Amino acid sequence: MTAEAAFREARARVVAALTARFRDLDLAEEAFADACLATVTAWRKQGPPLDTTAWLYRAAHRRAVDALRRRRVRANAAFDERPPPPTPEDSVLNIDEPIPDERLRLIFICCHPAIAAEARAALTLKVVCGLSTERLARAFLVAEPAMLQRITRAKRKIRDAGVPFETPRREMWAERLEAVLATLEIAYGQAYEDAAGLSDAAGLAGEVLRLSGVLAQLLPAEPEVLGLAALVRLAEARRPARLASDGAMVPLSEQDTALWDSTLIREGADLLDRAGRLKQAGPYQLMAAIHAGHTTRIESGSTPWRDILGLYDALLHVRPSPVVAVNRAVALAEVAGPIAGLEALDAVAVSRLEGWRPIHAARAALLERAGRSAEAAVALQAALALDPPPGERLFLTRKLRALEQTPC
């Protein structure tokens, strides 16, 4: 494992534990970053440790204590107390088993209702998952300076409001649950974006799979919790078929269903059935149902596009967004033809999605189906200009070359 991969894997556990220990998000992030820099030099000389996470936690803990000492010195206050005694975090970080409690605690802290609604998920993804501000801006379809401002304000609010660094009582979960689910949804979306699993968000897929399962166990009577857990499993089931042997992305419609993970599909279907029995429909159940619709191709050999279009119509009603509208347009094209799909795309607020790669890829596919190869090539060039992951870049590049060779 490379040092970068080790840092990505350890980050959430270490930052969560440091935050719980020192009650300071900025201090935790800065101490972890400093520990990573020092680690690169140390490992070159000594080689990597047996337990990377524990090593990084100890190194970051020392740097956090040093930073607090320097703060007190600068404030002309004596610092004559001993370093903090060992805590439970020190011990659990030496255990190989995953520790969901610390990460869930930090997620719930960052989703505190005192923080502005639009900033809760972004702050959590930044602190817990370590996603860059640039990536978060793309995920939320806003400018990078605006995203940085959101995160900065949210951290300041936590500090100034004295938000407690502890898991809220169960009766307080409801007011934070929507933001928690949105955080997990976006985290998984960032991980799913790269079929090859090479991005800085790649490790989040397994983490969200696990955490959504933990939440489903903790809140078995919450239909949207079950819906999100189902959604993640049904989407993750397709991962083995998303990449061709040469590394190119394989579109959903062309994937070999024999490669899909039947265990995850069964788990997702069971969770979706349980959610349905609670008779309280919501957006996560609708999204999971869309993914479940695609899985029926295993048995029937075809995709029930009319049913999927109906589900997108319902989703657009309960959670309207340009992204949902784009996906609905693609489904509409399967039912009513590419011209209808293009007309639906034209009705979307495209200006906000100019930096969102999927809309250009979708437009290119529909233009190609409509016989408008030159326009499809322009759309593909726009998608390629937005820095797609390696697998998608290879797929889009091949499509572009094929279009350029098509006779006019």
Secondary structure, DSSP 8 states (H G I E B T S, - for coil): --HHHHHHHHHHHHHHHHHHHHS-HHHHHHHHHHHHHHHHHHHHHH---S-HHHHHHHHHHHHHHHHHHHHHHHTT----S------HHHHHTTSSS--HHHHHHHHHHHT-TTS-HHHHHHHHHHHTT---HHHHHHHHTS-HHHHHHHHHHHHHHHHHTT--SS---GGGSHHHHHHHHHHHHHHHHHHHT-TT--STTTTHHHHHHHHHHHHHHH-TT-HHHHHHHHHHHHHHTTGGGSB-TTS-B--GGGS-GGGS-HHHHHHHHHHHHHHHHTT---HHHHHHHHHHHHHTHHHHSS--HHHHHHHHHHHHHHS--HHHHHHHHHHHHHHH-HHHHHHHHHTS-GGGGTT-HHHHHHHHHHHHHTT-HHHHHHHHHHHHTT---HHHHHHHHHHHHHHHTS--
